[in-house]
Amino acid sequence: MNCKNCTHPINAEANYCEKCGGKIVLSRINVKSLLTQAASNIFGWDNRYFATIRGLLTKPGKTLYAYIDGTRNRYMNPFSFLLIGLTLCVFVFKFYSQDYLAISEEANKQQLVWMADTFGGIYADEAYQKQSLELNSKMQNFILKYFNLVSFLLIPVYTLFTWLIFRKPFNYGEHLVINSYLQGVGFHFTTIFFLLTVFVHPSFFLVASLGTFTLYCISLKLLYKLSWAELILKILLFIGLGILTVIVLGVLLFIGGFLFGKYF
């Protein structure tokens, strides 16, 4: 029997051609095969999408290592998976943008009340609370407007942090794969729990961040075979590096703004 795509001789029991990689199709066309092929052509999946999600949720360390080690056909491309998660998240956030802003405002109000009751001082000042609410509103509108762009820009930054802290045996490119997969799952978490926040209770939104953080911790622990003490130390280093980066960027922006205002 020959491959119908490249005419290369193939084994009768083979599922794919060893020369061109084309799938061996023996059955006639039906509605199911058409839908499966459409999903494969449009989204790049033929059960790989679901296999990727299942693997990352049930065996994250094993799944990540398998892809890095060369098992590529079983799982979806990490960047395609990231893009699907991000697209779902952006679509839902845009569709329920007013709900998102209302939830964010209410959460910020509750936080300000708690801080005023707990610490008093400036946190109890009405002018400070009003200014804080206005700033939060601007930030949330910015997030909604540039969510997809900011998310993509942050992936290389997260990757740099994990590469610097966890290092060998994986290089930067392999850490980029790890972060793309985990962020992709994180976007799925965010989408699901955001909908639960809108339709069930506002507290569900916090679960999304907690779920993503937990998946990161467990995945890296399994992938690097770390003890809990080693993992906690590296997570603290990650947080510290993030805080240091924010401080440095803040100082540079302040200096840049000062120089711009003085000389221009």
MODELLER restraints for C-alpha pairs under 7 A, 6 or more apart:
rsr = mdl.restraints
at = mdl.atoms
rsr.add(forms.Gaussian(group=physical.xy_distance, feature=features.Distance(at['CA:1:A'], at['CA:9:A']), mean=5.90, stdev=0.5))
rsr.add(forms.Gaussian(group=physical.xy_distance, feature=features.Distance(at['CA:1:A'], at['CA:10:A']), mean=5.80, stdev=0.5))
rsr.add(forms.Gaussian(group=physical.xy_distance, feature=features.Distance(at['CA:1:A'], at['CA:11:A']), mean=6.84, stdev=0.5))
rsr.add(forms.Gaussian(group=physical.xy_distance, feature=features.Distance(at['CA:1:A'], at['CA:12:A']), mean=6.35, stdev=0.5))
rsr.add(forms.Gaussian(group=physical.xy_distance, feature=features.Distance(at['CA:2:A'], at['CA:8:A']), mean=5.33, stdev=0.5))
rsr.add(forms.Gaussian(group=physical.xy_distance, feature=features.Distance(at['CA:2:A'], at['CA:9:A']), mean=4.30, stdev=0.5))
rsr.add(forms.Gaussian(group=physical.xy_distance, feature=features.Distance(at['CA:2:A'], at['CA:10:A']), mean=5.49, stdev=0.5))
rsr.add(forms.Gaussian(group=physical.xy_distance, feature=features.Distance(at['CA:3:A'], at['CA:9:A']), mean=6.21, stdev=0.5))
rsr.add(forms.Gaussian(group=physical.xy_distance, feature=features.Distance(at['CA:3:A'], at['CA:10:A']), mean=6.27, stdev=0.5))
rsr.add(forms.Gaussian(group=physical.xy_distance, feature=features.Distance(at['CA:3:A'], at['CA:17:A']), mean=6.48, stdev=0.5))
rsr.add(forms.Gaussian(group=physical.xy_distance, feature=features.Distance(at['CA:5:A'], at['CA:22:A']), mean=6.74, stdev=0.5))
rsr.add(forms.Gaussian(group=physical.xy_distance, feature=features.Distance(at['CA:6:A'], at['CA:20:A']), mean=6.76, stdev=0.5))
rsr.add(forms.Gaussian(group=physical.xy_distance, feature=features.Distance(at['CA:8:A'], at['CA:19:A']), mean=6.92, stdev=0.5))
rsr.add(forms.Gaussian(group=physical.xy_distance, feature=features.Distance(at['CA:10:A'], at['CA:17:A']), mean=6.42, stdev=0.5))
rsr.add(forms.Gaussian(group=physical.xy_distance, feature=features.Distance(at['CA:15:A'], at['CA:23:A']), mean=5.98, stdev=0.5))
rsr.add(forms.Gaussian(group=physical.xy_distance, feature=features.Distance(at['CA:15:A'], at['CA:24:A']), mean=5.20, stdev=0.5))
rsr.add(forms.Gaussian(group=physical.xy_distance, feature=features.Distance(at['CA:16:A'], at['CA:22:A']), mean=5.45, stdev=0.5))
rsr.add(forms.Gaussian(group=physical.xy_distance, feature=features.Distance(at['CA:16:A'], at['CA:23:A']), mean=4.42, stdev=0.5))
rsr.add(forms.Gaussian(group=physical.xy_distance, feature=features.Distance(at['CA:16:A'], at['CA:24:A']), mean=5.29, stdev=0.5))
rsr.add(forms.Gaussian(group=physical.xy_distance, feature=features.Distance(at['CA:17:A'], at['CA:23:A']), mean=6.48, stdev=0.5))
rsr.add(forms.Gaussian(group=physical.xy_distance, feature=features.Distance(at['CA:17:A'], at['CA:24:A']), mean=6.79, stdev=0.5))
rsr.add(forms.Gaussian(group=physical.xy_distance, feature=features.Distance(at['CA:36:A'], at['CA:46:A']), mean=6.54, stdev=0.5))
rsr.add(forms.Gaussian(group=physical.xy_distance, feature=features.Distance(at['CA:39:A'], at['CA:45:A']), mean=6.23, stdev=0.5))
rsr.add(forms.Gaussian(group=physical.xy_distance, feature=features.Distance(at['CA:39:A'], at['CA:46:A']), mean=6.79, stdev=0.5))
rsr.add(forms.Gaussian(group=physical.xy_distance, feature=features.Distance(at['CA:40:A'], at['CA:46:A']), mean=5.11, stdev=0.5))
rsr.add(forms.Gaussian(group=physical.xy_distance, feature=features.Distance(at['CA:45:A'], at['CA:76:A']), mean=6.70, stdev=0.5))
rsr.add(forms.Gaussian(group=physical.xy_distance, feature=features.Distance(at['CA:48:A'], at['CA:74:A']), mean=5.97, stdev=0.5))
rsr.add(forms.Gaussian(group=physical.xy_distance, feature=features.Distance(at['CA:48:A'], at['CA:75:A']), mean=4.93, stdev=0.5))
rsr.add(forms.Gaussian(group=physical.xy_distance, feature=features.Distance(at['CA:48:A'], at['CA:76:A']), mean=5.20, stdev=0.5))
rsr.add(forms.Gaussian(group=physical.xy_distance, feature=features.Distance(at['CA:49:A'], at['CA:75:A']), mean=6.86, stdev=0.5))
rsr.add(forms.Gaussian(group=physical.xy_distance, feature=features.Distance(at['CA:49:A'], at['CA:76:A']), mean=5.56, stdev=0.5))
rsr.add(forms.Gaussian(group=physical.xy_distance, feature=features.Distance(at['CA:51:A'], at['CA:75:A']), mean=6.37, stdev=0.5))
rsr.add(forms.Gaussian(group=physical.xy_distance, feature=features.Distance(at['CA:52:A'], at['CA:75:A']), mean=5.16, stdev=0.5))
rsr.add(forms.Gaussian(group=physical.xy_distance, feature=features.Distance(at['CA:52:A'], at['CA:76:A']), mean=6.13, stdev=0.5))
rsr.add(forms.Gaussian(group=physical.xy_distance, feature=features.Distance(at['CA:55:A'], at['CA:63:A']), mean=5.58, stdev=0.5))
rsr.add(forms.Gaussian(group=physical.xy_distance, feature=features.Distance(at['CA:56:A'], at['CA:63:A']), mean=6.13, stdev=0.5))
rsr.add(forms.Gaussian(group=physical.xy_distance, feature=features.Distance(at['CA:60:A'], at['CA:219:A']), mean=5.23, stdev=0.5))
rsr.add(forms.Gaussian(group=physical.xy_distance, feature=features.Distance(at['CA:61:A'], at['CA:219:A']), mean=4.95, stdev=0.5))
rsr.add(forms.Gaussian(group=physical.xy_distance, feature=features.Distance(at['CA:61:A'], at['CA:220:A']), mean=6.92, stdev=0.5))
rsr.add(forms.Gaussian(group=physical.xy_distance, feature=features.Distance(at['CA:61:A'], at['CA:222:A']), mean=4.91, stdev=0.5))
rsr.add(forms.Gaussian(group=physical.xy_distance, feature=features.Distance(at['CA:61:A'], at['CA:223:A']), mean=4.54, stdev=0.5))
rsr.add(forms.Gaussian(group=physical.xy_distance, feature=features.Distance(at['CA:64:A'], at['CA:178:A']), mean=6.44, stdev=0.5))
rsr.add(forms.Gaussian(group=physical.xy_distance, feature=features.Distance(at['CA:65:A'], at['CA:223:A']), mean=6.78, stdev=0.5))
rsr.add(forms.Gaussian(group=physical.xy_distance, feature=features.Distance(at['CA:68:A'], at['CA:174:A']), mean=6.55, stdev=0.5))
rsr.add(forms.Gaussian(group=physical.xy_distance, feature=features.Distance(at['CA:78:A'], at['CA:177:A']), mean=5.91, stdev=0.5))
rsr.add(forms.Gaussian(group=physical.xy_distance, feature=features.Distance(at['CA:78:A'], at['CA:180:A']), mean=5.67, stdev=0.5))
rsr.add(forms.Gaussian(group=physical.xy_distance, feature=features.Distance(at['CA:78:A'], at['CA:181:A']), mean=5.36, stdev=0.5))
rsr.add(forms.Gaussian(group=physical.xy_distance, feature=features.Distance(at['CA:79:A'], at['CA:180:A']), mean=6.18, stdev=0.5))
rsr.add(forms.Gaussian(group=physical.xy_distance, feature=features.Distance(at['CA:81:A'], at['CA:181:A']), mean=6.79, stdev=0.5))
rsr.add(forms.Gaussian(group=physical.xy_distance, feature=features.Distance(at['CA:81:A'], at['CA:184:A']), mean=6.00, stdev=0.5))
rsr.add(forms.Gaussian(group=physical.xy_distance, feature=features.Distance(at['CA:82:A'], at['CA:180:A']), mean=5.64, stdev=0.5))
rsr.add(forms.Gaussian(group=physical.xy_distance, feature=features.Distance(at['CA:82:A'], at['CA:181:A']), mean=6.27, stdev=0.5))
rsr.add(forms.Gaussian(group=physical.xy_distance, feature=features.Distance(at['CA:82:A'], at['CA:183:A']), mean=6.62, stdev=0.5))
rsr.add(forms.Gaussian(group=physical.xy_distance, feature=features.Distance(at['CA:82:A'], at['CA:184:A']), mean=4.11, stdev=0.5))
rsr.add(forms.Gaussian(group=physical.xy_distance, feature=features.Distance(at['CA:85:A'], at['CA:184:A']), mean=5.06, stdev=0.5))
rsr.add(forms.Gaussian(group=physical.xy_distance, feature=features.Distance(at['CA:85:A'], at['CA:185:A']), mean=6.86, stdev=0.5))
rsr.add(forms.Gaussian(group=physical.xy_distance, feature=features.Distance(at['CA:85:A'], at['CA:187:A']), mean=5.05, stdev=0.5))
rsr.add(forms.Gaussian(group=physical.xy_distance, feature=features.Distance(at['CA:85:A'], at['CA:188:A']), mean=5.40, stdev=0.5))
rsr.add(forms.Gaussian(group=physical.xy_distance, feature=features.Distance(at['CA:86:A'], at['CA:148:A']), mean=6.80, stdev=0.5))
rsr.add(forms.Gaussian(group=physical.xy_distance, feature=features.Distance(at['CA:86:A'], at['CA:184:A']), mean=6.83, stdev=0.5))
rsr.add(forms.Gaussian(group=physical.xy_distance, feature=features.Distance(at['CA:86:A'], at['CA:187:A']), mean=5.74, stdev=0.5))
rsr.add(forms.Gaussian(group=physical.xy_distance, feature=features.Distance(at['CA:88:A'], at['CA:191:A']), mean=6.86, stdev=0.5))
rsr.add(forms.Gaussian(group=physical.xy_distance, feature=features.Distance(at['CA:89:A'], at['CA:187:A']), mean=5.91, stdev=0.5))
rsr.add(forms.Gaussian(group=physical.xy_distance, feature=features.Distance(at['CA:89:A'], at['CA:188:A']), mean=6.95, stdev=0.5))
rsr.add(forms.Gaussian(group=physical.xy_distance, feature=features.Distance(at['CA:89:A'], at['CA:190:A']), mean=6.88, stdev=0.5))
rsr.add(forms.Gaussian(group=physical.xy_distance, feature=features.Distance(at['CA:89:A'], at['CA:191:A']), mean=5.04, stdev=0.5))
rsr.add(forms.Gaussian(group=physical.xy_distance, feature=features.Distance(at['CA:90:A'], at['CA:148:A']), mean=6.77, stdev=0.5))
rsr.add(forms.Gaussian(group=physical.xy_distance, feature=features.Distance(at['CA:92:A'], at['CA:191:A']), mean=6.72, stdev=0.5))
rsr.add(forms.Gaussian(group=physical.xy_distance, feature=features.Distance(at['CA:93:A'], at['CA:100:A']), mean=6.98, stdev=0.5))
rsr.add(forms.Gaussian(group=physical.xy_distance, feature=features.Distance(at['CA:99:A'], at['CA:198:A']), mean=6.63, stdev=0.5))
rsr.add(forms.Gaussian(group=physical.xy_distance, feature=features.Distance(at['CA:101:A'], at['CA:140:A']), mean=6.79, stdev=0.5))
rsr.add(forms.Gaussian(group=physical.xy_distance, feature=features.Distance(at['CA:103:A'], at['CA:202:A']), mean=6.57, stdev=0.5))
rsr.add(forms.Gaussian(group=physical.xy_distance, feature=features.Distance(at['CA:108:A'], at['CA:133:A']), mean=6.96, stdev=0.5))
rsr.add(forms.Gaussian(group=physical.xy_distance, feature=features.Distance(at['CA:112:A'], at['CA:123:A']), mean=6.81, stdev=0.5))
rsr.add(forms.Gaussian(group=physical.xy_distance, feature=features.Distance(at['CA:112:A'], at['CA:129:A']), mean=6.79, stdev=0.5))
rsr.add(forms.Gaussian(group=physical.xy_distance, feature=features.Distance(at['CA:115:A'], at['CA:123:A']), mean=6.09, stdev=0.5))
rsr.add(forms.Gaussian(group=physical.xy_distance, feature=features.Distance(at['CA:116:A'], at['CA:123:A']), mean=4.76, stdev=0.5))
rsr.add(forms.Gaussian(group=physical.xy_distance, feature=features.Distance(at['CA:116:A'], at['CA:124:A']), mean=4.46, stdev=0.5))
rsr.add(forms.Gaussian(group=physical.xy_distance, feature=features.Distance(at['CA:122:A'], at['CA:128:A']), mean=6.74, stdev=0.5))
rsr.add(forms.Gaussian(group=physical.xy_distance, feature=features.Distance(at['CA:123:A'], at['CA:129:A']), mean=6.81, stdev=0.5))
rsr.add(forms.Gaussian(group=physical.xy_distance, feature=features.Distance(at['CA:155:A'], at['CA:179:A']), mean=6.84, stdev=0.5))
rsr.add(forms.Gaussian(group=physical.xy_distance, feature=features.Distance(at['CA:156:A'], at['CA:176:A']), mean=6.97, stdev=0.5))
rsr.add(forms.Gaussian(group=physical.xy_distance, feature=features.Distance(at['CA:159:A'], at['CA:175:A']), mean=5.74, stdev=0.5))
rsr.add(forms.Gaussian(group=physical.xy_distance, feature=features.Distance(at['CA:159:A'], at['CA:176:A']), mean=5.46, stdev=0.5))
rsr.add(forms.Gaussian(group=physical.xy_distance, feature=features.Distance(at['CA:159:A'], at['CA:179:A']), mean=6.21, stdev=0.5))
rsr.add(forms.Gaussian(group=physical.xy_distance, feature=features.Distance(at['CA:161:A'], at['CA:238:A']), mean=6.45, stdev=0.5))
rsr.add(forms.Gaussian(group=physical.xy_distance, feature=features.Distance(at['CA:163:A'], at['CA:172:A']), mean=5.88, stdev=0.5))
rsr.add(forms.Gaussian(group=physical.xy_distance, feature=features.Distance(at['CA:163:A'], at['CA:175:A']), mean=6.21, stdev=0.5))
rsr.add(forms.Gaussian(group=physical.xy_distance, feature=features.Distance(at['CA:165:A'], at['CA:234:A']), mean=6.51, stdev=0.5))
rsr.add(forms.Gaussian(group=physical.xy_distance, feature=features.Distance(at['CA:165:A'], at['CA:238:A']), mean=6.89, stdev=0.5))
rsr.add(forms.Gaussian(group=physical.xy_distance, feature=features.Distance(at['CA:182:A'], at['CA:216:A']), mean=6.62, stdev=0.5))
rsr.add(forms.Gaussian(group=physical.xy_distance, feature=features.Distance(at['CA:186:A'], at['CA:212:A']), mean=4.92, stdev=0.5))
rsr.add(forms.Gaussian(group=physical.xy_distance, feature=features.Distance(at['CA:189:A'], at['CA:208:A']), mean=5.28, stdev=0.5))
rsr.add(forms.Gaussian(group=physical.xy_distance, feature=features.Distance(at['CA:190:A'], at['CA:208:A']), mean=4.92, stdev=0.5))
rsr.add(forms.Gaussian(group=physical.xy_distance, feature=features.Distance(at['CA:193:A'], at['CA:204:A']), mean=5.72, stdev=0.5))
rsr.add(forms.Gaussian(group=physical.xy_distance, feature=features.Distance(at['CA:193:A'], at['CA:205:A']), mean=5.55, stdev=0.5))
rsr.add(forms.Gaussian(group=physical.xy_distance, feature=features.Distance(at['CA:193:A'], at['CA:207:A']), mean=6.87, stdev=0.5))
rsr.add(forms.Gaussian(group=physical.xy_distance, feature=features.Distance(at['CA:193:A'], at['CA:208:A']), mean=5.76, stdev=0.5))
rsr.add(forms.Gaussian(group=physical.xy_distance, feature=features.Distance(at['CA:194:A'], at['CA:205:A']), mean=5.47, stdev=0.5))
rsr.add(forms.Gaussian(group=physical.xy_distance, feature=features.Distance(at['CA:196:A'], at['CA:204:A']), mean=6.19, stdev=0.5))
rsr.add(forms.Gaussian(group=physical.xy_distance, feature=features.Distance(at['CA:197:A'], at['CA:203:A']), mean=6.60, stdev=0.5))
rsr.add(forms.Gaussian(group=physical.xy_distance, feature=features.Distance(at['CA:197:A'], at['CA:204:A']), mean=5.03, stdev=0.5))
rsr.add(forms.Gaussian(group=physical.xy_distance, feature=features.Distance(at['CA:197:A'], at['CA:205:A']), mean=5.53, stdev=0.5))
rsr.add(forms.Gaussian(group=physical.xy_distance, feature=features.Distance(at['CA:221:A'], at['CA:231:A']), mean=6.21, stdev=0.5))
